[in-house]
Amino acid sequence: MYFRDRTDAAQRLAAALEASCRGAHPLVLAIPRGAVPMGRIIADKLGGELDVALVRKLRAPGQPEFAVGAVDETGWAYIADYAGSVGANDDYLAREKAAQLAVLAQRRASYTPARPPIDPAGRLVVVVDDGLATGATMIAALHAVRAKRPARLVCAVPVGAPDSVRKVASYADDVVCLATPPDFHAVGQFYGAFPQVDDDEVRAILARAGPAATGGPGT
C-alpha cells in the first residue's frame, strides 16, 4: 500500500504539483469517476478550477476491466498494439467504440448540464487520474486536451505501471507520478481504501465547480 485513500493520494499529488502550478490558476481535469474527488482537492490546493476529461476505456472481449484502448468525446480512439491478440478485431472495436461514445454523451449531459466544458486553450492544464494501469484512458484524455491548445499540459497520477508512465510521456509536457512500482497489477492494490465513486458524488462535486462557481475565467 502506498496511499491510505484517494484523499491522501490527492493531497500528496497536490504537494508535488504546487511548485510548478501555484499562482497559475490551473485547470484541473479529472477522469471520472474515481479521480473527480481527487481533482477537487488538487484544484483547491493549487487555486485552480475543476472540470472533467471525459474518456472511456475500450474493453477487451470478455474482460471488461482490461483496456484495449480508449475513446474521447470527439470519437478519436487510441488502440493498444496488443488489441488484436486478445480478440479485439475491427468489428468488435467499432461496436465497443459506439457503445462507449453513447456513455460519454450521457455523462456529459448528466455531469455538467448547465454549462459547456471549461475551455483549456492557453491555460496550464493538469489531467488527473487515480492511477495508470494500461495508460489508455490517460492517453485519450491528453490527446483530447492537446487538440484544444493548452499552454502546458501535465499528466498527474499517484501511481502507475512503469511502462504505462513511459507510454503517456509523449502526450504531455510533463508527467508527475509519485510511484512506479515494478510489481504493478492494478491501481487498487496501492490504496488502503479504494471505494467506487458513483455518479451522484461526481455530479455534486461538479455542481460546485466550473467558472460560475469559482469566479474563474468565463464568469
Disulfide bonds with the S-S distance in Angstrom:
none
